[in-house]
Amino acid sequence: MAKRTIEIDDDLDEIVSGLCSEVCEDFLDYLEQNPDLDDFDDYYQARGCDFVHEASDSSTPIYYSDIDGLYYLYGSEFDEAYSNAGIGDGSEDNHRQVTIYCYLSEKAFEEQRRVSDLWDEREAEKEEGESSLDYMRRMLTPEEVAA
């Protein structure tokens, strides 16, 4: 019997990190265009929810080899996210891809909740004279980018 070795590109962390960065950047862009924003829910209703779905969709792998590799490594986490989403019965032709989309959406919404929490804390946390936009930029910009 011959043995074979298969390599799988495990880029899930990079995909999630990029997606979370997009979520933060979208909020900052919206805040820059709407400096009088008071309630995070106004952003969420106007653009935030749709943005998460669009960004998650565009971050979901489209090639079978990428889908199958990630599913092999993280299938149970993907299936859990799919189950939590409550959107199907698992009989879709592209079920594995759908589970990855659900997982990425879940991570993006978690990041959006983090941004919302930072927004809610801004008045107590921002420095004297600092605008809400500058505070959010400071809080959402990775240290290695800001340096």
MODELLER restraints for C-alpha pairs under 7 A, 6 or more apart:
rsr = mdl.restraints
at = mdl.atoms
rsr.add(forms.Gaussian(group=physical.xy_distance, feature=features.Distance(at['CA:8:A'], at['CA:69:A']), mean=5.51, stdev=0.5))
rsr.add(forms.Gaussian(group=physical.xy_distance, feature=features.Distance(at['CA:10:A'], at['CA:70:A']), mean=6.60, stdev=0.5))
rsr.add(forms.Gaussian(group=physical.xy_distance, feature=features.Distance(at['CA:15:A'], at['CA:59:A']), mean=6.65, stdev=0.5))
rsr.add(forms.Gaussian(group=physical.xy_distance, feature=features.Distance(at['CA:16:A'], at['CA:104:A']), mean=6.65, stdev=0.5))
rsr.add(forms.Gaussian(group=physical.xy_distance, feature=features.Distance(at['CA:19:A'], at['CA:55:A']), mean=6.70, stdev=0.5))
rsr.add(forms.Gaussian(group=physical.xy_distance, feature=features.Distance(at['CA:19:A'], at['CA:56:A']), mean=6.99, stdev=0.5))
rsr.add(forms.Gaussian(group=physical.xy_distance, feature=features.Distance(at['CA:19:A'], at['CA:59:A']), mean=6.96, stdev=0.5))
rsr.add(forms.Gaussian(group=physical.xy_distance, feature=features.Distance(at['CA:19:A'], at['CA:108:A']), mean=6.54, stdev=0.5))
rsr.add(forms.Gaussian(group=physical.xy_distance, feature=features.Distance(at['CA:20:A'], at['CA:108:A']), mean=5.75, stdev=0.5))
rsr.add(forms.Gaussian(group=physical.xy_distance, feature=features.Distance(at['CA:20:A'], at['CA:111:A']), mean=5.96, stdev=0.5))
rsr.add(forms.Gaussian(group=physical.xy_distance, feature=features.Distance(at['CA:23:A'], at['CA:52:A']), mean=6.90, stdev=0.5))
rsr.add(forms.Gaussian(group=physical.xy_distance, feature=features.Distance(at['CA:23:A'], at['CA:108:A']), mean=6.81, stdev=0.5))
rsr.add(forms.Gaussian(group=physical.xy_distance, feature=features.Distance(at['CA:23:A'], at['CA:112:A']), mean=6.57, stdev=0.5))
rsr.add(forms.Gaussian(group=physical.xy_distance, feature=features.Distance(at['CA:24:A'], at['CA:140:A']), mean=6.43, stdev=0.5))
rsr.add(forms.Gaussian(group=physical.xy_distance, feature=features.Distance(at['CA:28:A'], at['CA:137:A']), mean=6.92, stdev=0.5))
rsr.add(forms.Gaussian(group=physical.xy_distance, feature=features.Distance(at['CA:31:A'], at['CA:37:A']), mean=6.79, stdev=0.5))
rsr.add(forms.Gaussian(group=physical.xy_distance, feature=features.Distance(at['CA:31:A'], at['CA:133:A']), mean=6.49, stdev=0.5))
rsr.add(forms.Gaussian(group=physical.xy_distance, feature=features.Distance(at['CA:32:A'], at['CA:133:A']), mean=6.74, stdev=0.5))
rsr.add(forms.Gaussian(group=physical.xy_distance, feature=features.Distance(at['CA:40:A'], at['CA:116:A']), mean=6.11, stdev=0.5))
rsr.add(forms.Gaussian(group=physical.xy_distance, feature=features.Distance(at['CA:40:A'], at['CA:119:A']), mean=6.99, stdev=0.5))
rsr.add(forms.Gaussian(group=physical.xy_distance, feature=features.Distance(at['CA:52:A'], at['CA:105:A']), mean=6.51, stdev=0.5))
rsr.add(forms.Gaussian(group=physical.xy_distance, feature=features.Distance(at['CA:52:A'], at['CA:108:A']), mean=6.10, stdev=0.5))
rsr.add(forms.Gaussian(group=physical.xy_distance, feature=features.Distance(at['CA:52:A'], at['CA:109:A']), mean=6.77, stdev=0.5))
rsr.add(forms.Gaussian(group=physical.xy_distance, feature=features.Distance(at['CA:53:A'], at['CA:105:A']), mean=6.41, stdev=0.5))
rsr.add(forms.Gaussian(group=physical.xy_distance, feature=features.Distance(at['CA:56:A'], at['CA:101:A']), mean=6.14, stdev=0.5))
rsr.add(forms.Gaussian(group=physical.xy_distance, feature=features.Distance(at['CA:56:A'], at['CA:104:A']), mean=5.58, stdev=0.5))
rsr.add(forms.Gaussian(group=physical.xy_distance, feature=features.Distance(at['CA:56:A'], at['CA:105:A']), mean=5.34, stdev=0.5))
rsr.add(forms.Gaussian(group=physical.xy_distance, feature=features.Distance(at['CA:57:A'], at['CA:101:A']), mean=6.23, stdev=0.5))
rsr.add(forms.Gaussian(group=physical.xy_distance, feature=features.Distance(at['CA:60:A'], at['CA:100:A']), mean=6.51, stdev=0.5))
rsr.add(forms.Gaussian(group=physical.xy_distance, feature=features.Distance(at['CA:60:A'], at['CA:101:A']), mean=5.59, stdev=0.5))
rsr.add(forms.Gaussian(group=physical.xy_distance, feature=features.Distance(at['CA:61:A'], at['CA:67:A']), mean=5.97, stdev=0.5))
rsr.add(forms.Gaussian(group=physical.xy_distance, feature=features.Distance(at['CA:67:A'], at['CA:96:A']), mean=6.77, stdev=0.5))
rsr.add(forms.Gaussian(group=physical.xy_distance, feature=features.Distance(at['CA:67:A'], at['CA:97:A']), mean=6.12, stdev=0.5))
rsr.add(forms.Gaussian(group=physical.xy_distance, feature=features.Distance(at['CA:71:A'], at['CA:96:A']), mean=6.64, stdev=0.5))
rsr.add(forms.Gaussian(group=physical.xy_distance, feature=features.Distance(at['CA:78:A'], at['CA:99:A']), mean=4.99, stdev=0.5))
rsr.add(forms.Gaussian(group=physical.xy_distance, feature=features.Distance(at['CA:78:A'], at['CA:100:A']), mean=5.55, stdev=0.5))
rsr.add(forms.Gaussian(group=physical.xy_distance, feature=features.Distance(at['CA:78:A'], at['CA:103:A']), mean=5.38, stdev=0.5))
rsr.add(forms.Gaussian(group=physical.xy_distance, feature=features.Distance(at['CA:79:A'], at['CA:99:A']), mean=5.79, stdev=0.5))
rsr.add(forms.Gaussian(group=physical.xy_distance, feature=features.Distance(at['CA:81:A'], at['CA:99:A']), mean=6.75, stdev=0.5))
rsr.add(forms.Gaussian(group=physical.xy_distance, feature=features.Distance(at['CA:81:A'], at['CA:102:A']), mean=5.55, stdev=0.5))
rsr.add(forms.Gaussian(group=physical.xy_distance, feature=features.Distance(at['CA:81:A'], at['CA:103:A']), mean=5.02, stdev=0.5))
rsr.add(forms.Gaussian(group=physical.xy_distance, feature=features.Distance(at['CA:81:A'], at['CA:106:A']), mean=6.88, stdev=0.5))
rsr.add(forms.Gaussian(group=physical.xy_distance, feature=features.Distance(at['CA:82:A'], at['CA:99:A']), mean=5.04, stdev=0.5))
rsr.add(forms.Gaussian(group=physical.xy_distance, feature=features.Distance(at['CA:82:A'], at['CA:102:A']), mean=5.35, stdev=0.5))
rsr.add(forms.Gaussian(group=physical.xy_distance, feature=features.Distance(at['CA:82:A'], at['CA:103:A']), mean=6.93, stdev=0.5))
rsr.add(forms.Gaussian(group=physical.xy_distance, feature=features.Distance(at['CA:85:A'], at['CA:102:A']), mean=6.70, stdev=0.5))
rsr.add(forms.Gaussian(group=physical.xy_distance, feature=features.Distance(at['CA:122:A'], at['CA:132:A']), mean=6.82, stdev=0.5))
rsr.add(forms.Gaussian(group=physical.xy_distance, feature=features.Distance(at['CA:126:A'], at['CA:135:A']), mean=5.79, stdev=0.5))
